[in-house]
Amino acid sequence: MHLQAGQRFAVIPKGNAIVLAPIHPLEEMRGILKVADTSDYRNRTDCLERY
């Protein structure tokens, strides 16, 4: 899980439990979406055609 001393966590309540989610600095997140597959995403015109 790559936990380190001094790392910060978000506490998220889920029913009778809590989830500790690590908070990553923005510098670590840079470029993470470059590998995202966007081929299955709908665009705005798809949403508007339903109405």
CNS distance restraints for C-alpha pairs under 8 A (distance, minus, plus):
assign (resid   3 and name CA) (resid   7 and name CA) 7.02 0.50 0.50
assign (resid   7 and name CA) (resid  22 and name CA) 7.26 0.50 0.50
assign (resid   7 and name CA) (resid  23 and name CA) 7.64 0.50 0.50
assign (resid   8 and name CA) (resid  22 and name CA) 6.03 0.50 0.50
assign (resid   8 and name CA) (resid  23 and name CA) 5.59 0.50 0.50
assign (resid   8 and name CA) (resid  24 and name CA) 7.99 0.50 0.50
assign (resid   9 and name CA) (resid  20 and name CA) 5.79 0.50 0.50
assign (resid   9 and name CA) (resid  21 and name CA) 5.27 0.50 0.50
assign (resid   9 and name CA) (resid  22 and name CA) 4.33 0.50 0.50
assign (resid   9 and name CA) (resid  23 and name CA) 5.24 0.50 0.50
assign (resid  10 and name CA) (resid  19 and name CA) 7.95 0.50 0.50
assign (resid  10 and name CA) (resid  20 and name CA) 5.68 0.50 0.50
assign (resid  10 and name CA) (resid  21 and name CA) 5.11 0.50 0.50
assign (resid  10 and name CA) (resid  22 and name CA) 6.27 0.50 0.50
assign (resid  10 and name CA) (resid  23 and name CA) 6.41 0.50 0.50
assign (resid  11 and name CA) (resid  18 and name CA) 6.54 0.50 0.50
assign (resid  11 and name CA) (resid  19 and name CA) 5.85 0.50 0.50
assign (resid  11 and name CA) (resid  20 and name CA) 4.96 0.50 0.50
assign (resid  11 and name CA) (resid  21 and name CA) 6.62 0.50 0.50
assign (resid  12 and name CA) (resid  18 and name CA) 5.49 0.50 0.50
assign (resid  12 and name CA) (resid  19 and name CA) 4.98 0.50 0.50
assign (resid  12 and name CA) (resid  20 and name CA) 6.40 0.50 0.50
assign (resid  12 and name CA) (resid  21 and name CA) 7.50 0.50 0.50
assign (resid  13 and name CA) (resid  17 and name CA) 6.13 0.50 0.50
assign (resid  13 and name CA) (resid  18 and name CA) 4.40 0.50 0.50
assign (resid  13 and name CA) (resid  19 and name CA) 6.28 0.50 0.50
assign (resid  14 and name CA) (resid  18 and name CA) 5.45 0.50 0.50
assign (resid  14 and name CA) (resid  19 and name CA) 6.88 0.50 0.50
assign (resid  24 and name CA) (resid  28 and name CA) 6.46 0.50 0.50
assign (resid  24 and name CA) (resid  29 and name CA) 7.22 0.50 0.50
assign (resid  25 and name CA) (resid  29 and name CA) 6.94 0.50 0.50
assign (resid  26 and name CA) (resid  30 and name CA) 6.50 0.50 0.50
assign (resid  32 and name CA) (resid  36 and name CA) 7.80 0.50 0.50
assign (resid  42 and name CA) (resid  46 and name CA) 6.05 0.50 0.50
assign (resid  42 and name CA) (resid  47 and name CA) 7.39 0.50 0.50
assign (resid  43 and name CA) (resid  47 and name CA) 6.90 0.50 0.50
assign (resid  44 and name CA) (resid  48 and name CA) 6.41 0.50 0.50
assign (resid  45 and name CA) (resid  49 and name CA) 6.17 0.50 0.50
assign (resid  46 and name CA) (resid  50 and name CA) 7.22 0.50 0.50
assign (resid  47 and name CA) (resid  51 and name CA) 7.80 0.50 0.50
